[in-house]
Amino acid sequence: MRIESVDLGLSSRYATCNLGANSPEDLGDYFAWGELEPKSKYDTVNYLYSVEDNYKYGQEGDCPKLDPTIKKVLDLQDDVANLRMGGSWRIPSLEDIAELHNRCSWKWTTLKGVRGYLIKSMVEGYSDQSIFLPAAGFVLHGETVNVEKAGYYWTSALYNQNALHAIATVFDRQILIKYLPNPRYAGLTIRPVCDTG
């Protein structure tokens, strides 16, 4: 299925549904940060960048903020949204997420029986445009946690204090957290973006 995009009047257009989903309310696939395929179990043992000598994005004890040699952002070749969808599609950056939080309204609601947020543009001329982010939870080890209660969506950014974490945007029905570090090996959902125009 070809994923359509929505122009919210932001710097990037958002996909209408999660990566691996067939509709806006479909939860889609879960991915460890930087991995290119979903899997049944998410832990440190089977995480791609946990194996010996594969420290492309840093290792335990690394502080990217202080070490200029550590990559701060996911390479496009490790971006599953770009791999699957091509073109300018990618995992959102911190800047993309900031716009989504700052220039859109967020309303906890239910779409076809699935809880999540209806996100409507507050940009002049785009106020009729919106996306729905389902509360898809996350996967740790072999267990899916917080489905219907919270959403955890990857960004392309490494956490600058601890290289074992990357930044996600996280929400539940009461709280919106723009940037929250999460273990990179956890399985989170992705809402792809692409360039406008």
C-alpha positions in Angstrom: 0.0 0.0 0.0 1.3 3.4 -0.9 1.3 5.7 2.1 -0.2 9.2 1.4 1.1 12.3 3.1 -0.6 15.2 4.8 0.5 18.8 4.5 0.1 20.4 8.0 1.8 23.6 6.8 5.0 22.5 8.5 8.6 22.0 7.2 7.8 18.3 6.4 4.7 16.4 5.4 3.6 13.5 7.6 2.5 10.1 6.5 -1.2 9.3 7.1 -0.3 6.2 9.0 2.5 4.5 10.9 5.3 2.6 9.1 3.9 -0.9 8.4 0.3 0.2 8.9 -2.5 0.1 6.4 -4.7 2.8 7.9 -4.3 5.7 10.4 -5.7 3.7 13.3 -3.5 0.6 12.5 -0.6 0.4 14.9 2.0 -0.7 12.3 5.4 -2.3 13.0 7.8 -1.8 15.8 11.5 -1.2 15.3 14.6 -0.9 17.4 16.3 2.4 16.7 18.5 2.1 13.6 17.2 -1.4 12.7 15.6 -2.2 9.4 13.2 -5.0 10.2 10.6 -5.7 13.0 11.2 -8.8 15.2 9.4 -10.8 17.9 11.8 -9.9 20.7 13.6 -6.6 21.5 16.5 -6.7 24.0 20.2 -5.9 24.3 21.2 -9.4 23.1 19.7 -9.2 19.7 20.0 -5.5 19.1 22.1 -4.8 16.0 24.3 -2.2 17.6 24.9 -4.2 20.7 27.0 -6.9 19.1 30.8 -6.7 19.5 32.6 -4.2 17.3 29.3 -2.6 16.0 29.5 0.6 17.9 28.5 2.9 15.0 26.4 5.1 17.3 28.4 4.8 20.4 28.5 2.3 23.3 27.9 2.2 27.0 29.5 5.1 28.8 29.7 7.3 25.7 28.3 10.8 26.0 27.7 12.1 22.5 27.5 15.7 23.8 31.1 15.6 24.8 32.5 13.3 22.1 32.5 14.8 18.6 33.3 11.5 17.0 30.0 9.9 17.9 27.2 10.3 15.3 24.3 12.3 16.7 21.7 11.5 14.1 20.7 8.2 12.3 22.4 7.8 8.9 19.9 7.7 6.0 21.1 4.2 5.2 20.0 3.1 8.6 16.6 4.8 8.3 13.9 2.1 7.8 11.3 4.7 6.6 13.6 5.7 3.8 14.5 2.1 3.0 10.9 1.0 2.7 9.4 4.1 1.2 12.2 5.7 -0.8 12.4 9.3 -2.0 12.7 11.9 0.8 10.8 9.8 3.3 12.5 9.4 6.7 12.2 9.1 10.4 11.3 12.5 11.9 14.1 14.8 13.2 13.9 16.7 16.5 13.0 19.8 14.5 10.1 17.9 12.9 8.7 16.8 16.2 9.1 20.3 17.7 6.9 21.7 14.9 4.3 19.0 15.4 4.1 19.9 19.1 4.3 23.7 18.8 2.3 24.4 15.7 -0.5 21.8 16.1 -3.3 21.1 18.6 -3.4 17.6 20.2 -6.7 16.0 21.3 -6.9 12.6 22.9 -9.7 10.7 21.1 -10.7 7.4 19.6 -10.6 6.5 15.9 -12.4 3.3 14.8 -12.0 1.9 18.4 -8.3 2.8 18.7 -7.2 5.4 21.2 -4.7 8.1 20.3 -4.2 11.7 19.4 -5.8 13.7 16.7 -3.2 16.3 15.7 -4.6 19.3 13.8 -2.6 22.0 12.2 -2.8 25.5 13.7 -1.0 27.0 10.7 -3.1 29.6 8.8 -4.5 28.0 5.7 -4.0 24.4 7.0 -6.4 24.2 9.9 -8.5 21.6 8.1 -5.5 19.2 7.9 -4.8 16.6 10.6 -3.1 13.2 11.4 -4.0 10.6 13.9 -1.2 8.9 16.1 -2.5 5.7 17.7 -1.4 4.8 21.2 0.6 1.8 20.0 2.7 1.3 23.2 6.1 -0.3 22.7 7.7 -3.8 22.7 10.4 -4.8 25.2 11.7 -8.3 25.2 8.7 -10.2 23.8 6.0 -8.2 25.5 3.9 -5.3 24.0 3.4 -2.7 26.7 0.9 0.2 27.1 -1.1 -0.4 23.9 -4.2 1.9 24.0 -2.6 3.8 26.9 0.4 5.6 25.4 2.4 6.2 22.2 6.1 6.0 21.7 7.5 7.3 18.4 11.1 7.3 17.4 13.0 10.4 16.1 16.3 10.1 14.2 18.3 11.7 17.1 20.6 10.0 19.5 20.3 11.1 23.1 23.2 13.5 23.7 23.9 12.4 27.3 23.9 8.7 26.8 24.6 6.8 23.6 22.6 3.8 24.6 19.4 5.9 24.2 17.7 7.7 21.4 15.0 10.3 21.5 11.3 9.5 21.1 8.2 11.6 21.4 5.9 10.1 24.0 2.3 10.7 25.0 -0.6 9.3 27.0 -4.1 10.8 27.5 -2.8 13.4 30.0 0.8 14.1 29.2 2.7 15.1 26.0 6.5 14.7 26.2 8.2 16.3 23.2 11.6 14.5 23.7 12.2 11.5 25.9 15.3 9.2 25.9 14.5 5.6 25.4 16.7 2.5 25.2 17.6 2.1 21.5 16.9 -1.7 21.6 13.2 -1.2 22.5 10.6 -1.6 19.8 8.8 1.7 19.0 6.6 2.8 16.2 7.5 5.3 13.5 5.5 8.0 11.7 7.4 8.8 8.6 7.9 12.3 7.2 8.9 13.6 3.8 10.1 16.9 2.3 7.4 19.4 1.4 6.8 20.4 -2.2 
